[in-house]
Amino acid sequence: MAVLHHSLDFILFSPVDSASTVPSLLSIFHEQEMTETVHDTKGHGYLATLVGKHGRLALLRVHSHGMVTIDLQCYQEDSVAEVDNLLNALEKKLKALLSGNIKRFKRLPALIRGAEVDRYWPTSDDRLIEYDIDQVLYEEDSAYQNIQILHSKQYGNILVLNGDINLADSDTAYTHAIMGSGKESYTGKEVLILGGGDGGILAEVVKQKPKMITMLEIDQKVIDGCKTHMRKTCGDVLDNLTGDCYQILVEDCVPVLKKYVQEGRMFDYVINDLTAVPISTEPEDSMWEFLRLILDLSIKVLHPSGKYFTQGNGVNMTDALTLYEEQLEKLSCPVGFSKEVVCVPSYLELYPFKSCFYCLFS
Amino acid sequence: MAVLHHSLDFILFSPVDSASTVPSLLSIFHEQEMTETVHDTKGHGYLATLVGKHGRLALLRVHSHGMVTIDLQCYQEDSVAEVDNLLNALEKKLKALLSGNIKRFKRLPALIRGAEVDRYWPTSDDRLIEYDIDQVLYEEDSAYQNIQILHSKQYGNILVLNGDINLADSDTAYTHAIMGSGKESYTGKEVLILGGGDGGILAEVVKQKPKMITMLEIDQKVIDGCKTHMRKTCGDVLDNLTGDCYQILVEDCVPVLKKYVQEGRMFDYVINDLTAVPISTEPEDSMWEFLRLILDLSIKVLHPSGKYFTQGNGVNMTDALTLYEEQLEKLSCPVGFSKEVVCVPSYLELYPFKSCFYCLFS
């Protein structure tokens, strides 16, 4: 049973006296059988907690610097009409009391806390975003991560790994970009996909009749979930681990890559769909170590004329992107790179919406 | 001075006794010189309000159905380190106390209430979205509306009318779509733009050397703001109200349209950039009346082979879109229409991100 957290915020041109506002607000609360406890704020304005039936709880603050805030928490099963009436009455009364002194009034959509289906997925630069998620289709904890497949009216089914939005049915732009935006031909080529358990890239590359695609995905449970719930993205390519021109190895890519390096195996394309660039800008971070290792191994299995594609990070994470580009200069063999900024619908801001994609070449 | 509203939510597999959780949490608060008032919730779990220095305020609730929530309000000028330490200590303690019983833990980015620059612009389907807005470049109240031009790192400068995001520098996709997605040629044509005070459409149509563009924008203050702060969108077309192949009439479009109808004036294209489709699905709503009136007048000034373009609403507002399409059938002259769904970067969800564009023809 979720808690709905409502807020009414009045930002004022000049401070108001609590004596001129509080009594008539309290009488509105009293009508709803809510009773107050007034707190000593040691000079930080008026503060009352109000408790009522059905677990209703309100905070009334008349801030000393020219702001009035009201919080109302109630349970989701509470009467929507009664709660709305209370909020409307408070809003109306305060608009009348503060008339002429209101710089801004803000009544945000209620924050839904503890709902069965979580709708809040903050961005990489830590902003609050509420998605239109209405259903959890799949949830598993594998040995590697928490896997969720969620349904959104707007984006279709969305794969979420450890709370990070990976790919939605709507995100063909992601797959298109990480394959080189239509400028590459995979026909007759040797292709290596790192990660990619949602099958989106595999399904697209297969269409171009490559010589062979090898996909290294560590997590069988991602494949299982996507096979069932992300068919708009993967089609039928995940139904079998091998097909006419592809094989999926359910393995950690690092030892496999090391083996390929030893064997001298070469690919025309390496597509790294493993993780986005770490958000942290601590170069000592083990995420960065991992990223460098993968990059280094990938370049070693790349034909001299081959290309490596990967996703960068959200365009707002400029420091992380700069650091990423510095990593490229530290590789054991020198590479050039190009980058492209693309809209990925479901990303909004989460590794956001506009995302950098990199193409590396020798 | 804004209030930062932090929340820590623990959703549990099974209810916990407040006696097993509350005392060690209170001691963390006490270390920060916060003192509690415990409230009688009449059977709805444990509730304490805690008040501390610098106007700090916390709510501690152990809900009777298996959830623990903590709210912490503090002022923006408060010590970030101290507040973070307090939140971290509470989170750590609760994770230890509730170990094995935590279904989900959620620590959302703090809600910033009453900031100088407002970052929250809810979507048309009332979801909470925080933008990366860092500056108010222009704010005016005209006779018609509140006009703001805001700066976002991601979207560039954004025109906001009465709290609705209209257009950002990033939104060339909007202009492209409302002009018919590159499938129309405006060269040598008579074009009528309704609204469009940001100059985005005007600037693009002008490039195609039409015979004449007439733009009817009611609000000089929108033009003034955009001329200065939206130059990436409008270029120099707003610097003068007349140009080689255009004239801007700063007038209410309804009487002008009525006059054009009487005069028998005809256009090859009418581009309605006035308002989006009303969100309300009350057909009696005056917004719908207005919309029908504009539609009707527009069709009357349209050459038999002409086309009318307009923006629909967010793809999530299916009821409103259906109602809009019903309005089209009620027009005095019958029209056909096609529609297209397009990504508009800054819209995210606000008349959202994916927006319908309509093309009407006789």
Contacts between the chains, C-beta under 8 A, distances in Angstrom:
chain1	res1	chain2	res2	distance
A	1	B	63	8.0
A	1	B	65	5.2
A	1	B	67	7.8
A	3	B	63	7.4
A	3	B	67	7.3
A	3	B	69	6.4
A	5	B	7	7.7
A	7	B	5	7.7
A	7	B	111	7.5
A	7	B	113	6.8
A	9	B	113	5.0
A	9	B	114	5.6
A	11	B	114	4.7
A	37	B	37	5.8
A	37	B	39	6.5
A	37	B	49	7.1
A	39	B	37	6.5
A	39	B	49	6.4
A	39	B	51	5.0
A	40	B	51	7.0
A	41	B	51	6.1
A	41	B	55	6.4
A	41	B	57	7.9
A	42	B	51	7.8
A	42	B	53	7.1
A	44	B	54	7.5
A	44	B	55	3.5
A	45	B	55	7.3
A	47	B	51	6.9
A	47	B	57	6.6
A	49	B	37	7.1
A	49	B	39	6.4
A	49	B	49	4.6
A	49	B	59	7.9
A	51	B	39	5.0
A	51	B	40	7.0
A	51	B	41	6.0
A	51	B	42	7.8
A	51	B	47	6.9
A	53	B	42	7.1
A	54	B	44	7.4
A	55	B	41	6.4
A	55	B	44	3.5
A	55	B	45	7.3
A	55	B	63	7.7
A	57	B	41	7.9
A	57	B	47	6.6
A	57	B	59	7.5
A	57	B	61	7.6
A	59	B	49	7.9
A	59	B	57	7.4
A	59	B	59	7.4
A	61	B	57	7.6
A	61	B	73	8.0
A	63	B	1	8.0
A	63	B	3	7.4
A	63	B	55	7.7
A	65	B	1	5.2
A	67	B	1	7.8
A	67	B	3	7.3
A	67	B	113	7.9
A	67	B	114	4.8
A	69	B	3	6.4
A	69	B	113	6.1
A	69	B	114	7.3
A	71	B	71	7.6
A	73	B	61	8.0
A	104	B	114	7.9
A	104	B	118	6.6
A	106	B	113	7.4
A	106	B	114	7.9
A	106	B	118	6.9
A	106	B	120	7.0
A	108	B	111	7.6
A	108	B	120	5.8
A	108	B	122	6.6
A	108	B	128	5.9
A	109	B	122	5.1
A	109	B	126	4.7
A	109	B	127	6.1
A	109	B	128	4.8
A	111	B	7	7.5
A	111	B	108	7.6
A	111	B	111	7.3
A	111	B	128	7.0
A	113	B	7	6.8
A	113	B	9	5.0
A	113	B	67	8.0
A	113	B	69	6.1
A	113	B	106	7.4
A	114	B	9	5.6
A	114	B	11	4.7
A	114	B	63	8.0
A	114	B	67	4.8
A	114	B	69	7.2
A	114	B	104	7.9
A	114	B	106	7.9
A	118	B	104	6.6
A	118	B	106	6.9
A	119	B	127	7.5
A	120	B	106	7.0
A	120	B	108	5.8
A	122	B	108	6.6
A	122	B	109	5.1
A	125	B	132	6.6
A	126	B	109	4.8
A	127	B	109	6.1
A	127	B	119	7.5
A	127	B	130	4.0
A	127	B	131	7.3
A	127	B	132	6.4
A	128	B	108	5.9
A	128	B	109	4.8
A	128	B	111	7.0
A	128	B	128	6.2
A	128	B	129	7.7
A	128	B	130	4.4
A	129	B	128	7.7
A	129	B	129	5.8
A	129	B	130	6.7
A	129	B	348	7.9
A	130	B	127	4.0
A	130	B	128	4.4
A	130	B	129	6.7
A	131	B	127	7.4
A	132	B	125	6.6
A	132	B	127	6.3
A	132	B	316	6.3
A	132	B	349	7.6
A	153	B	316	5.8
A	154	B	315	6.4
A	154	B	316	5.6
A	154	B	349	7.5
A	154	B	352	7.1
A	154	B	353	7.6
A	154	B	354	6.7
A	315	B	154	6.5
A	316	B	132	6.3
A	316	B	153	5.8
A	316	B	154	5.7
A	343	B	343	5.7
A	343	B	345	6.3
A	345	B	343	6.3
A	345	B	353	7.2
A	345	B	354	7.2
A	348	B	129	7.9
A	348	B	348	5.7
A	348	B	349	7.9
A	348	B	353	7.6
A	349	B	132	7.6
A	349	B	154	7.5
A	349	B	348	8.0
A	352	B	154	7.0
A	353	B	154	7.6
A	353	B	345	7.2
A	353	B	348	7.7
A	354	B	154	6.6
A	354	B	345	7.2
